[in-house]
Amino acid sequence: MQNIKMIVTDMDGTLLHSDHTLSPKFKEIYNKLKELNILFVPASGRQYYSIISYFEDIKNELAIIAENGTYVTYKGEEIFVDELDSILVNKIIERVRKIEGANIVLASKNAAYVESTDPVFLEFFKNYYNKSIQVDDLTKIENEKFIKIAINHPEGSEKNVYPKLLEFEENGVKVVVSGEVWLDIMNTKSNKGVALNALIKKLDILPEEIMVFGDFMNDIEMLHLAKYSFAMKNAHPLVKEEANFIAPSNDEDGVLKIIQGYIDQF
């Protein structure tokens, strides 16, 4: 394996355990990466504030790809924000409201907005969004720009939501299954791969100098960018087909085991 300059990892189902916790082994491994001058990049569908809650003491040392690539920072500096068309956002909201069991999250770079009053969903939602605002009607929010629409369906997003929203791709957005119960809608030009590509160009890093980890379909574009692309053992079958390597599962600390294997050679 050639000299690695950047390690990029999805969070849920990849770096984090299934209970949304970060392994206590992370800090020791991160310190070694820092010594080797390897940039660590969390890349998630999560909100920026949710991501940095796991890395509060080192957040300004990282590059962060948040909201599936619609918001990117590098060492505390905002470098990319991609806003959705407000008229289209309202059309999608009206459509999702007709899907039984679905709950909508409107994400801006500042906060996440929800109109659901379902206590089960709201408690689950807190795992992914640290800054949120409850409103009566998502279509009535003023003076805010949205970068992503997230839809949750407890019985599965791929089956219950994706087929009903795919038609909106004709309007210049990308509809992507981002987890078992999550689906995300962003501008077509936005995904983790586009964000990562912009980042590596900014930093003059080559594909063979990147290690990337992921588990779901929203990770595929960034996996394609790296020579050392890893799908987790617990990944969606389609993701395993697209990656060059397989890592142990998230609950086995697969990301950290692969990284440890690399840094042990130094």
For each residue, the residues with C-beta under 8 A, 3 or more apart:
1: 4 228 262
2: 208 209 227
3: 209
4: 1 7 38 209 210 211 228 262
5: 37 38 39 203 205 209 210
6: 38 39 40 41 63 200 203 205 209 210 211
7: 4 33 38 39 40 41 210 211 212 213 259
8: 41 43 65 196 210 211 212 213 222 226
9: 14 15 41 42 43 212 213 214 255
10: 13 14 15 43 44 192 213 214 215 216 219
11: 14 15 16 42 43 44 46 51 54
12: 16 20 44 45 46 128 179 215
13: 10 16 18 179 215 216 232 234 235 250
14: 9 10 11 213 214 215 219 232 250 254 255
15: 9 10 11 22 26 42 213 250 255 256
16: 11 12 13 20 21 22 54 250
17: 20 21 22 23 250 251
18: 13 250 251
19:
20: 12 16 17 127
21: 16 17
22: 15 16 17 26 54
23: 17 26 253 256
24: 27
25: 28 29 253 256
26: 15 22 23 29 30 256
27: 24 30 31
28: 25 31 32
29: 25 26 32 33 256 259 260 263
30: 26 27 33 34 40 58
31: 27 28 34 35
32: 28 29 35 36 263
33: 7 29 30 36 38 40 259 263
34: 30 31 37 38 61
35: 31 32
36: 32 33 263 266
37: 5 34
38: 4 5 6 7 33 34
39: 5 6 7 62 63 203
40: 6 7 30 33 61 62 63
41: 6 7 8 9 62 63 64 65 196 199
42: 9 11 15 51 54 55 62 64 65
43: 8 9 10 11 64 65 69 192 195 196 219 222
44: 10 11 12 50 51 65 66 68
45: 12 67 68 128 148 150 178 179 182 184 218
46: 11 12 50 51 66 67 128 129
47: 50 51 66 67 107 112 128 129 130 131
48: 51 52 64 66 67 71 73 109
49: 52 53 129 130 131
50: 44 46 47 53 127 128 129 130
51: 11 42 44 46 47 48 54 55 64 66
52: 48 49 55 56 59 64
53: 49 50 56 130
54: 11 16 22 42 51
55: 42 51 52 58 59 62
56: 52 53 59
57:
58: 30 55 61 62
59: 52 55 56 62 64 76
60: 75 76
61: 34 40 58 75
62: 39 40 41 42 55 58 59 75
63: 6 39 40 41 72 73 74 75 199
64: 41 42 43 48 51 52 59 72 73 74
65: 8 41 42 43 44 69 71 72 192 195 196 199
66: 44 46 47 48 51 70 71 72 73
67: 45 46 47 48 70 71 107 109 147 148 184 186
68: 44 45 148 176 178 184 186 190 191 192 218
69: 43 65 72 82 186 190 191 192 193 194 195 196
70: 66 67 80 81 82 107 147 148 186 187 190 195
71: 48 65 66 67 78 80 81 82 109 147
72: 63 64 65 66 69 78 79 80 195 198 199
73: 48 63 64 66 76 77 78 79
74: 63 64 77 79 199 202 203
75: 60 61 62 63
76: 59 60 73
77: 73 74
78: 71 72 73 81 109
79: 72 73 74 198 199 202
80: 70 71 72 195 198
81: 70 71 78 109 147
82: 69 70 71 147 186 187 189 190
83: 145 146 147 187
84: 88 89 145 146 147 148 149 173 185 186 187
85: 88 89 171 172
86: 89 90 145 146
87: 90 91
88: 84 85 91 92 168 171 172 173
89: 84 85 86 92 93 106 146 149
90: 86 87 93 94 139
91: 87 88 94 95 168 171
92: 88 89 95 96 149 165 168 173 185
93: 89 90 96 97 104 106 138 139 149
94: 90 91 97 98 139
95: 91 92 98 99 164 165 168
96: 92 93 99 102 104 149 151 161 165
97: 93 94 102 104
98: 94 95
99: 95 96 102 151 153 160 161 164
100:
101: 153 154 155 160
102: 96 97 99 151 152 153 160 161
103: 114 116 118 121 125 151 152 153
104: 93 96 97 114 115 116 138 149 150 151
105: 112 113 114 125 129 149 150 151 152
106: 89 93 112 113 114 138 141 146 149
107: 47 67 70 112 113 129 146 147 148 149 150
108: 111 112 113 144 145 146 147
109: 48 67 71 78 81 145 147
110: 131 144
111: 108 131 132 133
112: 47 105 106 107 108 125 129 131 132 133 150
113: 105 106 107 108 132 133 134 135 138 141 144
114: 103 104 105 106 122 125 132 133 134 135 138
115: 104 134 135 136 137 138
116: 103 104 121 122 125
117: 122
118: 103 121 122
119: 122 123
120: 123 124 154
121: 103 116 118 124 125 152 154
122: 114 116 117 118 119 125 126
123: 119 120 126
124: 120 121 127 152 154
125: 103 105 112 114 116 121 122 128 129 132 152
126: 122 123 129 130 132
127: 20 50 124
128: 12 45 46 47 50 125
129: 46 47 49 50 105 107 112 125 126 132
130: 47 49 50 53 126
131: 47 49 110 111 112
132: 111 112 113 114 125 126 129
133: 111 112 113 114
134: 113 114 115
135: 113 114 115 138 140 141
136: 115 140
137: 115 140 141
138: 93 104 106 113 114 115 135 141
139: 90 93 94
140: 135 136 137
141: 106 113 135 137 138 144
142:
143:
144: 108 110 113 141
145: 83 84 86 108 109
146: 83 84 86 89 106 107 108 149
147: 67 70 71 81 82 83 84 107 108 109 186 190
148: 45 67 68 70 84 107 184 185 186
149: 84 89 92 93 96 104 105 106 107 146 184 185 186
150: 45 104 105 107 112 178 182 183 184 185
151: 96 99 102 103 104 105 157 161 165 182 183 184 185
152: 102 103 105 121 124 125 157 181 182
153: 99 101 102 103 156 157 160 161 181 183
154: 101 120 121 124 181
155: 101 159 160 181
156: 153 159 160 180 181
157: 151 152 153 160 161 162 177 178 179 180 181 182 183
158: 161 162 177 180 183
159: 155 156 162 163
160: 99 101 102 153 155 156 157 164
161: 96 99 102 151 153 157 158 164 165 183
162: 157 158 159 165 166 175 177 183
163: 159 166
164: 95 99 160 161
165: 92 95 96 151 161 162 168 175 183 185
166: 162 163 169 175
167: 170
168: 88 91 92 95 165 171 173 175 185
169: 166 172 173 174 175 188
170: 167
171: 85 88 91 168
172: 85 88 169 187 188
173: 84 88 92 168 169 185 186 187 188
174: 169 185 186 187 188 190 191
175: 162 165 166 168 169 183 184 185
176: 68 183 184 185 186 191 217 218
177: 157 158 162 182 183 216 217 218
178: 45 68 150 157 182 183 184 216 217 218
179: 12 13 45 157 182 216 218
180: 156 157 158
181: 152 153 154 155 156 157
182: 45 150 151 152 157 177 178 179
183: 150 151 153 157 158 161 162 165 175 176 177 178
184: 45 67 68 148 149 150 151 175 176 178 218
185: 84 92 148 149 150 151 165 168 173 174 175 176
186: 67 68 69 70 82 84 147 148 149 173 174 176 190 191
187: 70 82 83 84 172 173 174 190
188: 169 172 173 174
189: 82 194
190: 68 69 70 82 147 174 186 187 194 195
191: 68 69 174 176 186 194 195 218 221 222
192: 10 43 65 68 69 195 196 214 218 219 221 222
193: 69 196 197 220 221 222 223 224 225
194: 69 189 190 191 197 198 221
195: 43 65 69 70 72 80 190 191 192 198 199 222
196: 8 41 43 65 69 192 193 199 200 210 212 221 222 225
197: 193 194 200 201 225
198: 72 79 80 194 195 201 202
199: 41 63 65 72 74 79 195 196 202 203
200: 6 196 197 203 204 205 206 207 210 225
201: 197 198 204
202: 74 79 198 199
203: 5 6 39 74 199 200
204: 200 201
205: 5 6 200 209 210
206: 200 209 210
207: 200 210 225 226 227
208: 2 227 228
209: 2 3 4 5 6 205 206
210: 4 5 6 7 8 196 200 205 206 207 225 226 227 228
211: 4 6 7 8 226 228 230 258 259 262
212: 7 8 9 196 219 222 223 225 226 228 229 230
213: 7 8 9 10 14 15 219 230 231 232 247 254 255 258
214: 9 10 14 192 218 219 220 222 223 229 230 231 232 235 239 243
215: 10 12 13 14 219 231 232 234 235 236 239 250
216: 10 13 177 178 179 219 235 236 239
217: 176 177 178 220 236 238 239
218: 45 68 176 177 178 179 184 191 192 214
219: 10 14 43 192 212 213 214 215 216 222 223 239
220: 193 214 217 223 224 238 239 242
221: 191 192 193 194 196 224 225
222: 8 43 191 192 193 195 196 212 214 219 225 226
223: 193 212 214 219 220 226 229 230 231 239 242 243
224: 193 220 221 229 242
225: 193 196 197 200 207 210 212 221 222 229
226: 8 207 210 211 212 222 223 229 244
227: 2 207 208 210 244
228: 1 4 208 210 211 212 244 245
229: 212 214 223 224 225 226 242 243 244 245
230: 211 212 213 214 223 243 244 245 246 247 254 255 258
231: 213 214 215 223 235 239 240 242 243 245 246 247
232: 13 14 213 214 215 235 246 247 248 249 250 254 255
233: 246 247 248 249 252 254
234: 13 215 249 250 251
235: 13 214 215 216 231 232 239 240 243 246
236: 215 216 217 239 240
237: 240 241
238: 217 220 241 242
239: 214 215 216 217 219 220 223 231 235 236 242 243
240: 231 235 236 237 243 246
241: 237 238
242: 220 223 224 229 231 238 239
243: 214 223 229 230 231 235 239 240 246
244: 226 227 228 229 230
245: 228 229 230 231
246: 230 231 232 233 235 240 243
247: 213 230 231 232 233 254 255 257 258
248: 232 233 252 253 254 257 258
249: 232 233 234 252 254
250: 13 14 15 16 17 18 215 232 234 253 254 255
251: 17 18 234
252: 233 248 249 257
253: 23 25 248 250 256 257
254: 14 213 230 232 233 247 248 249 250 257 258
255: 9 14 15 213 230 232 247 250 258 259
256: 15 23 25 26 29 253 259 260
257: 247 248 252 253 254 260 261
258: 211 213 230 247 248 254 255 261 262
259: 7 29 33 211 255 256 262 263
260: 29 256 257 263 264
261: 257 258 264
262: 1 4 211 258 259 265
263: 29 32 33 36 259 260 266
264: 260 261
265: 262
266: 36 263
